Amino acid sequence: MSERKSVTVRIAGEEHVIRASAPPEYTRACAKLVDDRIMEIRAKAGLLEAHKAAILAALSITDELFQVREQLADTQAKVSGTTARLMDQLQSALED
């Protein structure tokens, strides 16, 4: 198991100490994404309570994750179909 490191990040104006086995740069990048999304939501909605902005940011990021997962599944299906067709063509060419 990787060594867990503590990283201090700022999210929505508050400092948080995160212990993670990921590299500190990765943890900071994740925190920055969350902070940026909260700030974006607060700017669009006006003065919004921090916890409500955090919930909306979590929903927004989750929606983005689900969309990317769906796109990945579609891409994997297309690649599998193309691979199967190419294998059939190759097998057919080898048999001739």
C-alpha positions as a Markdown table, in Angstrom:
| # | Residue | x | y | z |
|---|---|---|---|---|
| 1 | Met | 0.0 | 0.0 | 0.0 |
| 2 | Ser | 1.2 | 3.5 | -0.8 |
| 3 | Glu | 2.3 | 5.9 | 1.9 |
| 4 | Arg | -0.4 | 8.4 | 2.7 |
| 5 | Lys | 0.6 | 12.0 | 2.6 |
| 6 | Ser | -1.1 | 15.0 | 4.1 |
| 7 | Val | -1.8 | 17.9 | 1.7 |
| 8 | Thr | -3.4 | 21.2 | 2.7 |
| 9 | Val | -5.9 | 22.5 | 0.2 |
| 10 | Arg | -8.3 | 25.5 | 0.1 |
| 11 | Ile | -11.8 | 24.8 | -1.0 |
| 12 | Ala | -14.5 | 27.4 | -0.9 |
| 13 | Gly | -12.3 | 29.7 | 1.2 |
| 14 | Glu | -11.6 | 27.0 | 3.8 |
| 15 | Glu | -8.4 | 25.1 | 4.4 |
| 16 | His | -8.7 | 21.3 | 4.5 |
| 17 | Val | -6.0 | 18.8 | 5.3 |
| 18 | Ile | -6.4 | 15.8 | 3.0 |
| 19 | Arg | -4.6 | 12.5 | 3.7 |
| 20 | Ala | -4.2 | 10.5 | 0.5 |
| 21 | Ser | -2.0 | 7.9 | -1.1 |
| 22 | Ala | -2.2 | 9.9 | -4.4 |
| 23 | Pro | 0.6 | 12.3 | -5.3 |
| 24 | Pro | 0.1 | 15.7 | -3.6 |
| 25 | Glu | -0.1 | 17.4 | -7.1 |
| 26 | Tyr | -3.0 | 15.1 | -7.9 |
| 27 | Thr | -4.8 | 15.9 | -4.7 |
| 28 | Arg | -4.3 | 19.6 | -5.2 |
| 29 | Ala | -5.7 | 19.3 | -8.8 |
| 30 | Cys | -8.8 | 17.5 | -7.5 |
| 31 | Ala | -9.3 | 20.1 | -4.8 |
| 32 | Lys | -8.9 | 22.9 | -7.4 |
| 33 | Leu | -11.5 | 21.3 | -9.6 |
| 34 | Val | -14.0 | 21.2 | -6.7 |
| 35 | Asp | -13.1 | 24.8 | -5.6 |
| 36 | Asp | -13.4 | 26.1 | -9.2 |
| 37 | Arg | -16.8 | 24.4 | -9.6 |
| 38 | Ile | -18.1 | 25.8 | -6.3 |
| 39 | Met | -16.9 | 29.3 | -7.2 |
| 40 | Glu | -18.5 | 29.0 | -10.7 |
| 41 | Ile | -21.8 | 28.0 | -9.1 |
| 42 | Arg | -21.7 | 30.7 | -6.5 |
| 43 | Ala | -20.9 | 33.3 | -9.2 |
| 44 | Lys | -23.9 | 32.2 | -11.3 |
| 45 | Ala | -26.3 | 31.8 | -8.5 |
| 46 | Gly | -25.3 | 34.8 | -6.5 |
| 47 | Leu | -24.8 | 34.6 | -2.8 |
| 48 | Leu | -25.4 | 30.9 | -2.1 |
| 49 | Glu | -24.7 | 29.1 | 1.1 |
| 50 | Ala | -21.4 | 27.2 | 1.0 |
| 51 | His | -22.9 | 23.8 | 1.7 |
| 52 | Lys | -25.6 | 24.3 | -1.0 |
| 53 | Ala | -22.9 | 25.4 | -3.5 |
| 54 | Ala | -20.8 | 22.3 | -2.5 |
| 55 | Ile | -23.8 | 20.0 | -3.1 |
| 56 | Leu | -24.5 | 21.6 | -6.5 |
| 57 | Ala | -20.8 | 21.3 | -7.4 |
| 58 | Ala | -20.8 | 17.6 | -6.4 |
| 59 | Leu | -23.9 | 17.0 | -8.6 |
| 60 | Ser | -22.3 | 18.9 | -11.5 |
| 61 | Ile | -19.1 | 16.9 | -11.2 |
| 62 | Thr | -21.0 | 13.6 | -10.9 |
| 63 | Asp | -23.0 | 14.5 | -14.0 |
| 64 | Glu | -19.8 | 15.1 | -15.9 |
| 65 | Leu | -18.4 | 11.8 | -14.6 |
| 66 | Phe | -21.5 | 9.9 | -15.7 |
| 67 | Gln | -21.4 | 11.5 | -19.2 |
| 68 | Val | -17.7 | 10.6 | -19.6 |
| 69 | Arg | -18.4 | 7.0 | -18.5 |
| 70 | Glu | -21.2 | 6.7 | -21.1 |
| 71 | Gln | -18.9 | 8.1 | -23.8 |
| 72 | Leu | -16.2 | 5.6 | -22.7 |
| 73 | Ala | -18.7 | 2.7 | -22.9 |
| 74 | Asp | -19.8 | 3.8 | -26.3 |
| 75 | Thr | -16.2 | 4.1 | -27.5 |
| 76 | Gln | -15.3 | 0.7 | -26.1 |
| 77 | Ala | -18.3 | -0.9 | -27.9 |
| 78 | Lys | -17.3 | 0.7 | -31.2 |
| 79 | Val | -13.7 | -0.4 | -30.8 |
| 80 | Ser | -14.9 | -4.0 | -29.9 |
| 81 | Gly | -17.2 | -4.0 | -33.0 |
| 82 | Thr | -14.5 | -2.7 | -35.3 |
| 83 | Thr | -12.0 | -5.2 | -33.9 |
| 84 | Ala | -14.4 | -8.1 | -34.4 |
| 85 | Arg | -15.0 | -7.1 | -38.0 |
| 86 | Leu | -11.3 | -6.7 | -38.7 |
| 87 | Met | -10.6 | -10.1 | -37.1 |
| 88 | Asp | -13.3 | -11.7 | -39.3 |
| 89 | Gln | -11.8 | -10.0 | -42.4 |
| 90 | Leu | -8.3 | -11.1 | -41.5 |
| 91 | Gln | -9.5 | -14.7 | -40.9 |
| 92 | Ser | -11.4 | -14.7 | -44.1 |
| 93 | Ala | -8.3 | -13.4 | -46.0 |
| 94 | Leu | -6.1 | -16.0 | -44.4 |
| 95 | Glu | -8.5 | -18.8 | -45.4 |
| 96 | Asp | -8.5 | -17.8 | -49.1 |
